[in-house]
Structure formats: structure tokens, C-alpha cells
Amino acid sequence: MWSVFVLIFIALCLGLAAWLIFLWAVRSGQFDDMEGPKYRMLDDEEDRTGRD
């Protein structure tokens, strides 16, 4: 029975950690531009590393 309580506690701690990381990502602007990457993928500009 003791191991069930330990596993529940560990699961709750991991869930809380995942929630805090998600909140940090939202507040730091990781999800601000959801439209830009799909249009950058279609951009036909030359390679920006300087090679021809």
C-alpha cells in the first residue's frame, strides 16, 4: 500500500512539473507565432549560409 502512495505522489509531482514548464513556455513567448513557420517553409530564397 505504501508503494501506491509513493507512485501517486511521484505522478502528481511530474504532472505539476509538466504544467509549470508549459506555463513557462507560454509566458516566454514560445507559442506567439503559430503561422510563420509554415510560410517560411515554403519560402524559395537562396541558402542564407553564404553558399551559392
mmCIF file of the N, C-alpha and C atoms, coordinates in Angstrom:
data_MODEL
# 
_entry.id   MODEL 
# 
loop_
_atom_site.group_PDB 
_atom_site.id 
_atom_site.type_symbol 
_atom_site.label_atom_id 
_atom_site.label_alt_id 
_atom_site.label_comp_id 
_atom_site.label_asym_id 
_atom_site.label_entity_id 
_atom_site.label_seq_id 
_atom_site.pdbx_PDB_ins_code 
_atom_site.Cartn_x 
_atom_site.Cartn_y 
_atom_site.Cartn_z 
_atom_site.occupancy 
_atom_site.B_iso_or_equiv 
_atom_site.pdbx_formal_charge 
_atom_site.auth_seq_id 
_atom_site.auth_comp_id 
_atom_site.auth_asym_id 
_atom_site.auth_atom_id 
_atom_site.pdbx_PDB_model_num 
ATOM 1   N N  . MET A 1 1  ? 0.826  -1.199 0.000   1.00 0.00 ? 1  MET A N  1 
ATOM 2   C CA . MET A 1 1  ? 0.000  0.000  0.000   1.00 0.00 ? 1  MET A CA 1 
ATOM 3   C C  . MET A 1 1  ? 0.863  1.252  0.000   1.00 0.00 ? 1  MET A C  1 
ATOM 4   N N  . TRP A 1 2  ? 1.981  1.169  0.695   1.00 0.00 ? 2  TRP A N  1 
ATOM 5   C CA . TRP A 1 2  ? 2.890  2.317  0.769   1.00 0.00 ? 2  TRP A CA 1 
ATOM 6   C C  . TRP A 1 2  ? 3.400  2.685  -0.624  1.00 0.00 ? 2  TRP A C  1 
ATOM 7   N N  . SER A 1 3  ? 3.678  1.690  -1.460  1.00 0.00 ? 3  SER A N  1 
ATOM 8   C CA . SER A 1 3  ? 4.214  1.958  -2.797  1.00 0.00 ? 3  SER A CA 1 
ATOM 9   C C  . SER A 1 3  ? 3.187  2.663  -3.679  1.00 0.00 ? 3  SER A C  1 
ATOM 10  N N  . VAL A 1 4  ? 1.897  2.403  -3.467  1.00 0.00 ? 4  VAL A N  1 
ATOM 11  C CA . VAL A 1 4  ? 0.856  3.088  -4.236  1.00 0.00 ? 4  VAL A CA 1 
ATOM 12  C C  . VAL A 1 4  ? 0.862  4.575  -3.916  1.00 0.00 ? 4  VAL A C  1 
ATOM 13  N N  . PHE A 1 5  ? 1.009  4.922  -2.646  1.00 0.00 ? 5  PHE A N  1 
ATOM 14  C CA . PHE A 1 5  ? 1.058  6.333  -2.263  1.00 0.00 ? 5  PHE A CA 1 
ATOM 15  C C  . PHE A 1 5  ? 2.294  7.018  -2.829  1.00 0.00 ? 5  PHE A C  1 
ATOM 16  N N  . VAL A 1 6  ? 3.404  6.321  -2.837  1.00 0.00 ? 6  VAL A N  1 
ATOM 17  C CA . VAL A 1 6  ? 4.635  6.884  -3.389  1.00 0.00 ? 6  VAL A CA 1 
ATOM 18  C C  . VAL A 1 6  ? 4.478  7.112  -4.890  1.00 0.00 ? 6  VAL A C  1 
ATOM 19  N N  . LEU A 1 7  ? 3.898  6.144  -5.593  1.00 0.00 ? 7  LEU A N  1 
ATOM 20  C CA . LEU A 1 7  ? 3.704  6.297  -7.039  1.00 0.00 ? 7  LEU A CA 1 
ATOM 21  C C  . LEU A 1 7  ? 2.722  7.421  -7.362  1.00 0.00 ? 7  LEU A C  1 
ATOM 22  N N  . ILE A 1 8  ? 1.676  7.568  -6.571  1.00 0.00 ? 8  ILE A N  1 
ATOM 23  C CA . ILE A 1 8  ? 0.728  8.664  -6.780  1.00 0.00 ? 8  ILE A CA 1 
ATOM 24  C C  . ILE A 1 8  ? 1.415  10.001 -6.533  1.00 0.00 ? 8  ILE A C  1 
ATOM 25  N N  . PHE A 1 9  ? 2.224  10.076 -5.491  1.00 0.00 ? 9  PHE A N  1 
ATOM 26  C CA . PHE A 1 9  ? 2.950  11.312 -5.197  1.00 0.00 ? 9  PHE A CA 1 
ATOM 27  C C  . PHE A 1 9  ? 3.915  11.663 -6.333  1.00 0.00 ? 9  PHE A C  1 
ATOM 28  N N  . ILE A 1 10 ? 4.626  10.670 -6.850  1.00 0.00 ? 10 ILE A N  1 
ATOM 29  C CA . ILE A 1 10 ? 5.557  10.904 -7.958  1.00 0.00 ? 10 ILE A CA 1 
ATOM 30  C C  . ILE A 1 10 ? 4.797  11.355 -9.204  1.00 0.00 ? 10 ILE A C  1 
ATOM 31  N N  . ALA A 1 11 ? 3.667  10.742 -9.488  1.00 0.00 ? 11 ALA A N  1 
ATOM 32  C CA . ALA A 1 11 ? 2.861  11.128 -10.647 1.00 0.00 ? 11 ALA A CA 1 
ATOM 33  C C  . ALA A 1 11 ? 2.355  12.567 -10.514 1.00 0.00 ? 11 ALA A C  1 
ATOM 34  N N  . LEU A 1 12 ? 1.921  12.934 -9.321  1.00 0.00 ? 12 LEU A N  1 
ATOM 35  C CA . LEU A 1 12 ? 1.458  14.308 -9.111  1.00 0.00 ? 12 LEU A CA 1 
ATOM 36  C C  . LEU A 1 12 ? 2.594  15.310 -9.255  1.00 0.00 ? 12 LEU A C  1 
ATOM 37  N N  . CYS A 1 13 ? 3.776  14.950 -8.761  1.00 0.00 ? 13 CYS A N  1 
ATOM 38  C CA . CYS A 1 13 ? 4.933  15.842 -8.901  1.00 0.00 ? 13 CYS A CA 1 
ATOM 39  C C  . CYS A 1 13 ? 5.326  16.015 -10.367 1.00 0.00 ? 13 CYS A C  1 
ATOM 40  N N  . LEU A 1 14 ? 5.323  14.926 -11.126 1.00 0.00 ? 14 LEU A N  1 
ATOM 41  C CA . LEU A 1 14 ? 5.653  15.018 -12.556 1.00 0.00 ? 14 LEU A CA 1 
ATOM 42  C C  . LEU A 1 14 ? 4.601  15.823 -13.322 1.00 0.00 ? 14 LEU A C  1 
ATOM 43  N N  . GLY A 1 15 ? 3.340  15.647 -12.983 1.00 0.00 ? 15 GLY A N  1 
ATOM 44  C CA . GLY A 1 15 ? 2.283  16.422 -13.628 1.00 0.00 ? 15 GLY A CA 1 
ATOM 45  C C  . GLY A 1 15 ? 2.407  17.902 -13.321 1.00 0.00 ? 15 GLY A C  1 
ATOM 46  N N  . LEU A 1 16 ? 2.717  18.226 -12.070 1.00 0.00 ? 16 LEU A N  1 
ATOM 47  C CA . LEU A 1 16 ? 2.912  19.623 -11.696 1.00 0.00 ? 16 LEU A CA 1 
ATOM 48  C C  . LEU A 1 16 ? 4.119  20.222 -12.417 1.00 0.00 ? 16 LEU A C  1 
ATOM 49  N N  . ALA A 1 17 ? 5.190  19.455 -12.523 1.00 0.00 ? 17 ALA A N  1 
ATOM 50  C CA . ALA A 1 17 ? 6.379  19.941 -13.227 1.00 0.00 ? 17 ALA A CA 1 
ATOM 51  C C  . ALA A 1 17 ? 6.070  20.190 -14.699 1.00 0.00 ? 17 ALA A C  1 
ATOM 52  N N  . ALA A 1 18 ? 5.330  19.289 -15.333 1.00 0.00 ? 18 ALA A N  1 
ATOM 53  C CA . ALA A 1 18 ? 4.963  19.482 -16.741 1.00 0.00 ? 18 ALA A CA 1 
ATOM 54  C C  . ALA A 1 18 ? 4.088  20.716 -16.913 1.00 0.00 ? 18 ALA A C  1 
ATOM 55  N N  . TRP A 1 19 ? 3.165  20.938 -15.995 1.00 0.00 ? 19 TRP A N  1 
ATOM 56  C CA . TRP A 1 19 ? 2.297  22.114 -16.058 1.00 0.00 ? 19 TRP A CA 1 
ATOM 57  C C  . TRP A 1 19 ? 3.105  23.404 -15.901 1.00 0.00 ? 19 TRP A C  1 
ATOM 58  N N  . LEU A 1 20 ? 4.060  23.414 -14.979 1.00 0.00 ? 20 LEU A N  1 
ATOM 59  C CA . LEU A 1 20 ? 4.886  24.602 -14.777 1.00 0.00 ? 20 LEU A CA 1 
ATOM 60  C C  . LEU A 1 20 ? 5.773  24.883 -15.991 1.00 0.00 ? 20 LEU A C  1 
ATOM 61  N N  . ILE A 1 21 ? 6.307  23.837 -16.610 1.00 0.00 ? 21 ILE A N  1 
ATOM 62  C CA . ILE A 1 21 ? 7.106  24.033 -17.819 1.00 0.00 ? 21 ILE A CA 1 
ATOM 63  C C  . ILE A 1 21 ? 6.242  24.568 -18.951 1.00 0.00 ? 21 ILE A C  1 
ATOM 64  N N  . PHE A 1 22 ? 5.017  24.080 -19.074 1.00 0.00 ? 22 PHE A N  1 
ATOM 65  C CA . PHE A 1 22 ? 4.107  24.587 -20.088 1.00 0.00 ? 22 PHE A CA 1 
ATOM 66  C C  . PHE A 1 22 ? 3.783  26.059 -19.848 1.00 0.00 ? 22 PHE A C  1 
ATOM 67  N N  . LEU A 1 23 ? 3.501  26.424 -18.600 1.00 0.00 ? 23 LEU A N  1 
ATOM 68  C CA . LEU A 1 23 ? 3.226  27.830 -18.300 1.00 0.00 ? 23 LEU A CA 1 
ATOM 69  C C  . LEU A 1 23 ? 4.431  28.714 -18.591 1.00 0.00 ? 23 LEU A C  1 
ATOM 70  N N  . TRP A 1 24 ? 5.623  28.235 -18.271 1.00 0.00 ? 24 TRP A N  1 
ATOM 71  C CA . TRP A 1 24 ? 6.834  28.995 -18.576 1.00 0.00 ? 24 TRP A CA 1 
ATOM 72  C C  . TRP A 1 24 ? 6.969  29.203 -20.082 1.00 0.00 ? 24 TRP A C  1 
ATOM 73  N N  . ALA A 1 25 ? 6.700  28.169 -20.872 1.00 0.00 ? 25 ALA A N  1 
ATOM 74  C CA . ALA A 1 25 ? 6.814  28.277 -22.327 1.00 0.00 ? 25 ALA A CA 1 
ATOM 75  C C  . ALA A 1 25 ? 5.803  29.271 -22.887 1.00 0.00 ? 25 ALA A C  1 
ATOM 76  N N  . VAL A 1 26 ? 4.592  29.264 -22.361 1.00 0.00 ? 26 VAL A N  1 
ATOM 77  C CA . VAL A 1 26 ? 3.569  30.199 -22.839 1.00 0.00 ? 26 VAL A CA 1 
ATOM 78  C C  . VAL A 1 26 ? 3.953  31.628 -22.487 1.00 0.00 ? 26 VAL A C  1 
ATOM 79  N N  . ARG A 1 27 ? 4.417  31.848 -21.278 1.00 0.00 ? 27 ARG A N  1 
ATOM 80  C CA . ARG A 1 27 ? 4.758  33.210 -20.842 1.00 0.00 ? 27 ARG A CA 1 
ATOM 81  C C  . ARG A 1 27 ? 6.025  33.738 -21.507 1.00 0.00 ? 27 ARG A C  1 
ATOM 82  N N  . SER A 1 28 ? 6.920  32.848 -21.936 1.00 0.00 ? 28 SER A N  1 
ATOM 83  C CA . SER A 1 28 ? 8.149  33.313 -22.563 1.00 0.00 ? 28 SER A CA 1 
ATOM 84  C C  . SER A 1 28 ? 7.976  33.526 -24.064 1.00 0.00 ? 28 SER A C  1 
ATOM 85  N N  . GLY A 1 29 ? 6.778  33.264 -24.597 1.00 0.00 ? 29 GLY A N  1 
ATOM 86  C CA . GLY A 1 29 ? 6.503  33.568 -25.994 1.00 0.00 ? 29 GLY A CA 1 
ATOM 87  C C  . GLY A 1 29 ? 6.808  32.451 -26.960 1.00 0.00 ? 29 GLY A C  1 
ATOM 88  N N  . GLN A 1 30 ? 6.880  31.231 -26.511 1.00 0.00 ? 30 GLN A N  1 
ATOM 89  C CA . GLN A 1 30 ? 7.185  30.123 -27.405 1.00 0.00 ? 30 GLN A CA 1 
ATOM 90  C C  . GLN A 1 30 ? 6.051  29.848 -28.388 1.00 0.00 ? 30 GLN A C  1 
ATOM 91  N N  . PHE A 1 31 ? 4.840  30.225 -28.070 1.00 0.00 ? 31 PHE A N  1 
ATOM 92  C CA . PHE A 1 31 ? 3.686  29.926 -28.910 1.00 0.00 ? 31 PHE A CA 1 
ATOM 93  C C  . PHE A 1 31 ? 3.085  31.179 -29.540 1.00 0.00 ? 31 PHE A C  1 
ATOM 94  N N  . ASP A 1 32 ? 3.851  32.254 -29.636 1.00 0.00 ? 32 ASP A N  1 
ATOM 95  C CA . ASP A 1 32 ? 3.302  33.503 -30.159 1.00 0.00 ? 32 ASP A CA 1 
ATOM 96  C C  . ASP A 1 32 ? 3.009  33.441 -31.654 1.00 0.00 ? 32 ASP A C  1 
ATOM 97  N N  . ASP A 1 33 ? 3.942  32.944 -32.453 1.00 0.00 ? 33 ASP A N  1 
ATOM 98  C CA . ASP A 1 33 ? 3.782  32.942 -33.901 1.00 0.00 ? 33 ASP A CA 1 
ATOM 99  C C  . ASP A 1 33 ? 3.518  31.528 -34.380 1.00 0.00 ? 33 ASP A C  1 
ATOM 100 N N  . MET A 1 34 ? 2.259  31.183 -34.516 1.00 0.00 ? 34 MET A N  1 
ATOM 101 C CA . MET A 1 34 ? 1.908  29.841 -34.973 1.00 0.00 ? 34 MET A CA 1 
ATOM 102 C C  . MET A 1 34 ? 1.790  29.774 -36.494 1.00 0.00 ? 34 MET A C  1 
ATOM 103 N N  . GLU A 1 35 ? 1.691  30.908 -37.175 1.00 0.00 ? 35 GLU A N  1 
ATOM 104 C CA . GLU A 1 35 ? 1.501  30.929 -38.618 1.00 0.00 ? 35 GLU A CA 1 
ATOM 105 C C  . GLU A 1 35 ? 2.813  31.059 -39.389 1.00 0.00 ? 35 GLU A C  1 
ATOM 106 N N  . GLY A 1 36 ? 3.807  31.683 -38.800 1.00 0.00 ? 36 GLY A N  1 
ATOM 107 C CA . GLY A 1 36 ? 5.046  31.973 -39.512 1.00 0.00 ? 36 GLY A CA 1 
ATOM 108 C C  . GLY A 1 36 ? 5.827  30.772 -40.009 1.00 0.00 ? 36 GLY A C  1 
ATOM 109 N N  . PRO A 1 37 ? 6.038  29.744 -39.225 1.00 0.00 ? 37 PRO A N  1 
ATOM 110 C CA . PRO A 1 37 ? 6.864  28.625 -39.683 1.00 0.00 ? 37 PRO A CA 1 
ATOM 111 C C  . PRO A 1 37 ? 6.337  27.925 -40.932 1.00 0.00 ? 37 PRO A C  1 
ATOM 112 N N  . LYS A 1 38 ? 5.038  27.815 -41.078 1.00 0.00 ? 38 LYS A N  1 
ATOM 113 C CA . LYS A 1 38 ? 4.529  27.118 -42.264 1.00 0.00 ? 38 LYS A CA 1 
ATOM 114 C C  . LYS A 1 38 ? 4.744  27.940 -43.536 1.00 0.00 ? 38 LYS A C  1 
ATOM 115 N N  . TYR A 1 39 ? 4.828  29.264 -43.418 1.00 0.00 ? 39 TYR A N  1 
ATOM 116 C CA . TYR A 1 39 ? 5.106  30.076 -44.592 1.00 0.00 ? 39 TYR A CA 1 
ATOM 117 C C  . TYR A 1 39 ? 6.602  30.170 -44.861 1.00 0.00 ? 39 TYR A C  1 
ATOM 118 N N  . ARG A 1 40 ? 7.431  30.154 -43.820 1.00 0.00 ? 40 ARG A N  1 
ATOM 119 C CA . ARG A 1 40 ? 8.875  30.149 -44.013 1.00 0.00 ? 40 ARG A CA 1 
ATOM 120 C C  . ARG A 1 40 ? 9.330  28.877 -44.697 1.00 0.00 ? 40 ARG A C  1 
ATOM 121 N N  . MET A 1 41 ? 8.637  27.784 -44.453 1.00 0.00 ? 41 MET A N  1 
ATOM 122 C CA . MET A 1 41 ? 8.981  26.509 -45.062 1.00 0.00 ? 41 MET A CA 1 
ATOM 123 C C  . MET A 1 41 ? 8.803  26.585 -46.582 1.00 0.00 ? 41 MET A C  1 
ATOM 124 N N  . LEU A 1 42 ? 7.853  27.373 -47.051 1.00 0.00 ? 42 LEU A N  1 
ATOM 125 C CA . LEU A 1 42 ? 7.566  27.472 -48.478 1.00 0.00 ? 42 LEU A CA 1 
ATOM 126 C C  . LEU A 1 42 ? 8.398  28.549 -49.171 1.00 0.00 ? 42 LEU A C  1 
ATOM 127 N N  . ASP A 1 43 ? 9.176  29.297 -48.428 1.00 0.00 ? 43 ASP A N  1 
ATOM 128 C CA . ASP A 1 43 ? 9.975  30.380 -48.983 1.00 0.00 ? 43 ASP A CA 1 
ATOM 129 C C  . ASP A 1 43 ? 11.095 29.815 -49.840 1.00 0.00 ? 43 ASP A C  1 
ATOM 130 N N  . ASP A 1 44 ? 11.257 30.351 -51.072 1.00 0.00 ? 44 ASP A N  1 
ATOM 131 C CA . ASP A 1 44 ? 12.262 29.849 -52.008 1.00 0.00 ? 44 ASP A CA 1 
ATOM 132 C C  . ASP A 1 44 ? 13.510 30.714 -52.055 1.00 0.00 ? 44 ASP A C  1 
ATOM 133 N N  . GLU A 1 45 ? 13.837 31.411 -50.997 1.00 0.00 ? 45 GLU A N  1 
ATOM 134 C CA . GLU A 1 45 ? 15.031 32.238 -51.001 1.00 0.00 ? 45 GLU A CA 1 
ATOM 135 C C  . GLU A 1 45 ? 16.279 31.355 -51.049 1.00 0.00 ? 45 GLU A C  1 
ATOM 136 N N  . GLU A 1 46 ? 17.391 31.975 -51.488 1.00 0.00 ? 46 GLU A N  1 
ATOM 137 C CA . GLU A 1 46 ? 18.642 31.246 -51.527 1.00 0.00 ? 46 GLU A CA 1 
ATOM 138 C C  . GLU A 1 46 ? 19.086 30.867 -50.124 1.00 0.00 ? 46 GLU A C  1 
ATOM 139 N N  . ASP A 1 47 ? 20.006 29.929 -50.064 1.00 0.00 ? 47 ASP A N  1 
ATOM 140 C CA . ASP A 1 47 ? 20.541 29.482 -48.766 1.00 0.00 ? 47 ASP A CA 1 
ATOM 141 C C  . ASP A 1 47 ? 21.181 30.674 -48.068 1.00 0.00 ? 47 ASP A C  1 
ATOM 142 N N  . ARG A 1 48 ? 20.879 30.880 -46.816 1.00 0.00 ? 48 ARG A N  1 
ATOM 143 C CA . ARG A 1 48 ? 21.345 32.055 -46.096 1.00 0.00 ? 48 ARG A CA 1 
ATOM 144 C C  . ARG A 1 48 ? 22.710 31.852 -45.459 1.00 0.00 ? 48 ARG A C  1 
ATOM 145 N N  . THR A 1 49 ? 23.380 30.737 -45.738 1.00 0.00 ? 49 THR A N  1 
ATOM 146 C CA . THR A 1 49 ? 24.695 30.495 -45.162 1.00 0.00 ? 49 THR A CA 1 
ATOM 147 C C  . THR A 1 49 ? 25.810 31.112 -45.987 1.00 0.00 ? 49 THR A C  1 
ATOM 148 N N  . GLY A 1 50 ? 25.495 31.681 -47.125 1.00 0.00 ? 50 GLY A N  1 
ATOM 149 C CA . GLY A 1 50 ? 26.508 32.325 -47.950 1.00 0.00 ? 50 GLY A CA 1 
ATOM 150 C C  . GLY A 1 50 ? 27.025 31.464 -49.086 1.00 0.00 ? 50 GLY A C  1 
ATOM 151 N N  . ARG A 1 51 ? 26.580 30.222 -49.155 1.00 0.00 ? 51 ARG A N  1 
ATOM 152 C CA . ARG A 1 51 ? 26.994 29.354 -50.249 1.00 0.00 ? 51 ARG A CA 1 
ATOM 153 C C  . ARG A 1 51 ? 26.130 29.614 -51.472 1.00 0.00 ? 51 ARG A C  1 
ATOM 154 N N  . ASP A 1 52 ? 26.693 29.396 -52.646 1.00 0.00 ? 52 ASP A N  1 
ATOM 155 C CA . ASP A 1 52 ? 25.928 29.584 -53.906 1.00 0.00 ? 52 ASP A CA 1 
ATOM 156 C C  . ASP A 1 52 ? 25.340 28.297 -54.387 1.00 0.00 ? 52 ASP A C  1 
# 
